[in-house]
Amino acid sequence: MITINNEPKAYTPIFLGTTQHSLRLSLEILIMVGMKLNDEIIETYNVTVSAIELGQLPSIGSEIAIDEITGSELSCFKAKLKQSDAKIQNTVSSELENLIELKNVGRYQLLKGKNNMTQELNVPTLTNNNLILMRQMLGVTQKELSVTMGINEKTIRRIENKEQDISERFVNKLLAVYRDLAQSIEVQFDWVSLTFPDLTSKQVIADVLQLQENLFLERPTSQNFYTREMAFAGEKNIYIQDFAPVKNPETQEIEQKFGTTLYLTGKGTRLFEKALLEQNMNWRNFFEKARQYRGHLTRLDIAINDKWGLLNMNDLVKAVQEKRFWSKSKSYAVHGNVDDGWTVDFGKSPFVIRAYDKHKEQANKGYDTDVKTRVELELHQDKAEYVLDEWFNHDKKLVDITFDILYTYLWFTNEPIDAQKLKSDKVREVIEQTVEPMPAWSLLTSLGNRMKFVRQPKKQSVERIEKWVLQSVVPSLAVLKKTGHWHEIIEAINTVELSAEHEKLVMATTKNAVTQASKHLNINFEKATKKYNEDDEQGKGA
């Protein structure tokens, strides 16, 4: 039994290790604690404990004598240990010193079990149905495919008739001759949130982001228990929330409370990728720097963009309704309709897989996009940190990590899955061996790791305002012009006073260099479609 924020819980606290970004010699250390219930880790907490009270570091996986946990993710959780009459020799300091000398110190993962993401990459093999589907989507016959690839037509027939397997060489050649197919799927970050317990928002802007502070609008906020917000161009695309300095009524001194959270929204990630380009950095460089400042991911969204129309949301929704899918999470929900577009969610925080009609979503907002369907991995806290750990510590490619997670957690089939099979101890293996997969979904996961994880830098723009004016204001302006009131409109435009938000938007839109690296800036943004491959060794050029 443990009390969490004054609420008794029937959990057994389990020690899961120290965390890399907090490992330091201190009287207070940050550790990870798992809440065990019925032999399963239900949730985890990063908690600060007294090294003196702790006495010595427990073995990973063993119980830890925590009596109470209080606090929040933003203000940090603190743990109180049960008092014991036994005298324990205090060895925490020496143990931390030994850990610091080790390579890859502090890398932790959940205990092996249901909640642990896979350690080895899982990639399904391409099948005859996958080749048939690709050929149909390319709109070519067996003969046309064989001529274009420069191979015998008999090979195509044998593969489609299940008489021959698809070789690695065959797939590589197929992607080489059909360039559109090779670029049909792209992966990119679509949301990034990081907390910095030791920094203020202005320090995050100057030291971590290295953006020009004069491009940010400072304003009060009451969101997420913070009191101050710094918004790039006055908009909530790139913004940081922290605590505004206050005057101590007793000492009359200005006091600054530390702790801040950085938010990069979907659009914010594209804008920040321009800043990364100016600084000759990639995402890996940025996350490595963030960890140096004890930055901890609170949310990371990875978007898989299907530009080929491989996935059809009507088909996915029908598969869900007919129970033609398996998910590690028993939670799922369907939203939307045929006209406005479907959205299907699998799981809930800290890990959600979401598939939706991106093209219809953007069309409803009046925008155009070359993305047909999007599959998103929304990861929070430890699940988000897992991606960085695999990327940094095991040198895996981001596309490999992304599709390994997708393949491990969600699978669609061509026929309903028998309820008895869902009760099997090895349910996933049984389903894959006995139920035919949905060709489009298995093709997505098979081709995924051959695709690119891209950065697509974009400049701040006033496209939103321009679009609104063109659609809603221009017709009225035309009436005023034809009735002789145009002069008054021009005069009003020339004399209007812009708000602070609009002034910041003007500055950010007209400035080519948004970072402190302006002296070395030599970038041509004439080609708006320029993309960069994050998984390249230098992360340059896609």
N, C-alpha and C positions, 0 to 999 in steps of 0.2 A: 504494500500500500504506500502511495506517495501523494503528497498534496501539490497540485499545480495551480498557482494563482488562487489559493484558498479553496480549491475544489478537489476533494479526495478522489483518487483514481486507483483502480485495482491493478496497477502496473508494477512490474519489477524493473528497477533501473539497471541497465547493462552498460558497462564501460566499452566504448567503441574507439577510443584512442584520442590522441591530441590532434589538433588541426595545424596544417602547415603554416597558414598565415598568422597564427597566434603563438607559435612555438618560440618562446623566449625565456630568459632567466628572470623570473618575477615571483613575488609573493602571491600573485593571483594568476592562474593559468586558465586557458580556455580549452575545454575538452568536449568531446561528443558523447552524448548519452542516449541510448536507445531505450524505448519503453516497451518492455516485453509482456505479452499477454497470450496465454495458450500457445507458448513456444513460437510466437511470431512477433517480429519487431513491428509495432503499430505505427510509431512515429519517433522522430529523433529531435534532440535539442542540442544546440551549441551553448554551453553554460560556463560561466566563470565560477571557479571554486578557489578556496583558500588553500594554498600549498601547505600551509602549516596544519590545517585541519585534515587535509587529505593524507598527509604523512608519507605515503608512497603510492606510486602509480600502480593500479590494479592490472592484471593481465587482461588483454583484449578479449571480450566475450564473457567476462566474469561479472558478478553482481557488484554494485558500488553502493555504499551506505548513504545514499542521498535521501533526506527526509522531506525536503520541500524545494520547489522551484518557483521563482517569481520573476516577473518582468515581461518583455515582449521582444520580437525580432528586432525592432528598431532601437529600443533602449537597452537591449542585451538581457539575456536570461542569467539569473544568479541562483546558485544552489547552496543549500544549507545541508551539512552532513550530520548524521545521527551521532550523538555523543556516546563515547565508549569508555569504559573504565580501563580497558587494556591500553598499555603504553606502547605506541608504535614508533619505531625509530624513523626519523624524518629523512627520507632518502630522495625526495622529489627533485631537489636541486641537482644532485649528482646524476640522477637519471635523465634529466633534461639536458645536462651537459653532454652526456653520452649520445643522446638522440641527435643533438645538433651536429655531432661529428659524422653521423651516418648519412649516406646518400639517400636522396628522396625522402627525407624525414617528414613525418607527419602525414604521409599519404594514407588516408583511411578509406575503407569502404564498408558497406553494410555487411553483416554476417551472411555467409553463403545461404541462399534460400530463395524463397519466392520473390522477395523484393529486390534481389540483386540483379543488376543488368549483366548481360553476358560478358565474359572476359575474352572469348574467342569470337572472331567475326563470323557471322552467319549470313551466307548468301545462297539463295536457292539457285539451282541449275536451270538453264533455259531448256524448254521442252519443245516438242513439235507444235503444240498449240500456240506457243509464243511466236514461233516463226510464221505460222499461218496468219496470226493477228498482225504482225509487222508487215507482212506482204500485202494484206488487205488494206491497211492504213496507208501504205505507200502507193497503193493502186496499181500494182504490177502483177503480171502472171508469173508462173514458175519459170517459163522460158525467158521472160524479160529480166527477171532477177538474176538468173544464171549468166546471161550475157553481160549485164552491168557489172557483176562480181567477177566475171572471167572464170567461171567454174562450170563443171558439167551439170546439165539440167537433171541428170539422174541423181546427183547428190541432194538436190533440193527435194526431189520426190521421196527419196529414201528417208530423209529427216522428217518430213511431214507425215510419212506412213509409219513412223516409229521404228524404222529398220536401222537407223543410224543416229548416234548422238551428235549434238551440236558441239563442235570443238571450239577452243579458245581462239584459234586462228580464224575460224569461220566468222565468229562474232566481230573480231577486230577488223576483218576485211569488210564486213557489212557496214560497220560504222565509218570506215574510211571512204567508202564510195557514196554513202548517203549521209552527207554532212548535216542535213537538217535533222536527221534521226539522232546523230551524235550530239546535237545541241538542243534536243527536245525537252530535256529535263535540266533545270538548274537549281542549285541549293544556295541559300543565303541566310544570314542572320536577319531576323525581323523584329526583334525586341530585345533590349539588353537593360537590366537593372543591376546596379552594384551599390552595396553599402560600404562606407568608409568610416569606421568608428572613431578614428583619430583626426579627421580633417573637417574643415568648414567648406561650404560651397565655393567660396572664392579660391581656396587652396585646390579644390578639385579642378576648377576651371584653369588655374594657372599651372599647376604641377602635373596633373594627370591628363586632362584633355589638351592642355596647352593651346587653348583658344583665346581670342582677344576678349578681355572682360568687357570692353565698351560695347560689344555686340549683344550683351545680356541685359535684360530688363529685371530689375530687382523689385519685388512686390511681396506683400504679406500673404500668408496662406494659413489655413487651419487643417490641411489635409495630412493624414498619416502622422498626426501628433507634432508635426513641424510648425514653425512660425514664419519661415522665410522661404521664398522661391526665387531662383535665378533662371529666367527663360531666354533661350537663344532666339533672337529676332522677335522677342515678345510673344512667341508662340510655344505651345506645349509639344514640341517635337524633340528638342534637346533641352532638358531642364534638370535642375538640382534643387533639392529641398533640404533645409537645415534649420538651425535656430538663430534667430536674429539676436544680436548682442543686447543685453539689458543692463540697466543701472541698478546696482545693489543699493537698496534704500538705507542700509545701515552704514556702509562704507562710502557710498556715492561713487564707487568705481564701476567702470564698464566691465561686465563679465561676459565671456563667450563660452557657450556650451558646445562641445565638439560632437560630431556624429552627423553624417549626411548620406543621402541616397541620390544616385545619378540615374536618370531615366532617359533611355533612347528608344523612342517609339519606332514603328515601322518606317515612317518617313525620316525620323531622326537618325536611324542607322545609315540611311543613304546619304544624308547630309554630313554625318560624321565621317563617312568613308571618304568624302572630299577632303576633310581635315587630315585624315590618315595619309592620303595621297600627297598632300602638301608637305607633310613631315617625313615622307619617304618611309612610312610604316605600314604594316598590315595588322589584321586583328590579333594575330598571335603576339606581336610586339606589344600591342596595347594591353592585352590581358596579362602578360608577364609583368608589365609595368604596374598595372592595377594591383597585382598581388604583392608587389614590393611595398605598396602603401596600405597593406592589409585589407585590400578590397575583396569583398565576398559577393559572389553572384546571388541575387535573390530571385532573378527570373532570366531565362534565356529562351527565346523562341527561334526555332529553326524552320524555315519555309522551304518546302519542296515544290517548285513551280513546274507544273505540267503544261508546257507550251504546245504540245502536239495534240492535245485532246485525247490522250490515251485513256484517262479515267473519265467516265461519264457519271455525273452525280445521280442521275435518275437510276442508273444501274446499281450504284452503291447503296442508295436508299432502299431499293427493292430487295437487295441482298440482306440488308439489316432487318427489314420487315419479315423476310422469309427465313430468318435465322441461319443465313448462309455465311456466317463469319465466326471467328474465334478471337477473343481479346483477353489479355491477362487480367484486365479490369472488368468486373461484372457491371460497371456503371456505363450507360450510354444514353444518348438523347438525340432525337432528330428534330431539326427546326427548319422553317421556311416552306416553300412550295415550288411547283414546277416553273411558274412565271418569274418569280423574283430570285429563285435559286435556292438550293438546299444546303444545309450545314448539318454535319453529323459529328458529334463529340463522343469520344471513348475515354473513360476514366475521369478523374477529378484531381484537383491539386493534391500533391505536388507534380503530377504528370498527366497531361492530357494530349491525346492525338485528335486533331481536328481536320476534317476534309470539307471543303466547300467550293462553290462555284465562284471563283475569283472574277471571271469575266463579267458575270451578271451583277456581282456585287459592285464592281467599278462602274458598270453601265448605269446602275441605279443612282449613282452619285454624279453621273454625267461625264465620267472619264473613260478612257480607252486603255486597254492593256493587251499584251500578247500572251498573257498567262490565261489558260483555259480553266484549269482546276488547280487548287492549292491544297497540299497536305502539310499541316503544321504540327511540330512537336513543341508543346509548351511545357517547359521544365522549370521547377522552382527549387530553390535552396540546394540540398544535396544532389538532387538529380541534375541540376544545372552545373554544379561543381564537378560532377562525374565526367561530363563532356570535356572540360578543361583538363582534368587529371588524365584521362585516356589520351588526349591530344598531346599533352606535354610529357607525361611520364612514359608512355608506350609508343610515342611517335607514330600514332595512327593518323590517317588522313581524315579530315572532317566529313567527307562524303561517306567513308567507310563506317565511321562511328554513327552517323545519321541513319544510314540504311540498315545497319546492324540493329539499332534500337527499334526501328519501324518493323523490321522482319520478325524480331523477337516478341513484340508486343501485340501485333495485329495481323490477321490473316483472313482473306476472303476465299470462299469456295464456290463451285458451280452448282452445288446441290445442298439442301438442308443437312445440318449435322445432327446425327442421332443423339438424343439426350443421354443415352448410356455412354457414348464415347466421351461426352463432356465430363463424366464422372471418373474417367480413367486417371490413374496416377501419372501417366505420361501422355496427357491429353493431346498436346501439340504434335508429338511424334505420331500418335495414332491417327490423327486427322490428316496429316500430310501423307501418310502411307496408304490411307484408304479412301480419301475423298478428293476428287478432282479439284484443283485450285481454279480460281477465277483467272483466266489468261491475262487480263489487263493488269490486275494487281500483282500477280507473280512476275509479269514482265517489268513493271515499275521497280520492284525490289531487286530483280536480277540485273537490270541495266543501271540501276542507281549509282553504284560505286564506280561506274565508268564515266560518270558525268562530272561536272565541275561545281565546286563551291566558290561562288563568285562574290566580288565586291563591285558595286555599281555606283560610283560617286556621283552625286548630284548637287548642284548649286541651290542655295535658297532662292525661291522665286515667289512672285505674286500671282501665280497661276490661279489660285483659288479666288482672289478678288477679281481678276480679269474675267474669269469664267462667269462669275455672278453678274458682273456689269454687262457682258455680252448677252446673257440670257434674260436678265430681268430689268436692266436699266436702259439699254440702247433703244428699245422700241419707244419708251417714254421720251428719251432725248430727241428722237426723230420727230416726235410730235411738237416738242418745244421749238426745235429748229425751224420747222415749217410754219410755225405760228409767230415767228419773230422774237422768240425769247432766248435765242442762242447766246447773245452777248452777256446776259445776266448769268448764264451757266458758266461761261468761260471766266468771268470775273470772280465768281464764287470759288471756282477751282483754284485760281491764282492766289486768293486771299485766305483760304481755309487754313486753320491751324491743326496740324496733325497731333494725334494723341501720342503718348510715350511709346505705346505698343507699335503704332504705325511708323514712328521715327526709327525704332530699332529694326523694323522690317525693311525700311528703305536702306538703312546702312548695310544690313546683312545681304541684301539683294544686289547692291551696287559694288560691294567689295569682293574682288576676286580672291584675295587671300584672307581667310578667316582665322588663320593660326599665327603663332609667333614665328613661323618659319618663312615669313614673307620675303626676306632678303634672298633666299635660295629658291624661290618659287619660279618654276619654268614649266607650266602646265597648259596644254591646249584643250579647252573644253568645247571646242566646236563640234566634236563628235559626241553627241549626248549618249550614244549607245556603247561607248567604250566600257569594257568590263575587265576585271582583273581576277585571276585564278588564285584563290587563297591557298590552295594546296600545292601550288608551285613552290620550289625551294625558296625563291625570293618573294613569292607572292605577287609577281609582276606579269602583266600581259595574259589575256585569256584567249 
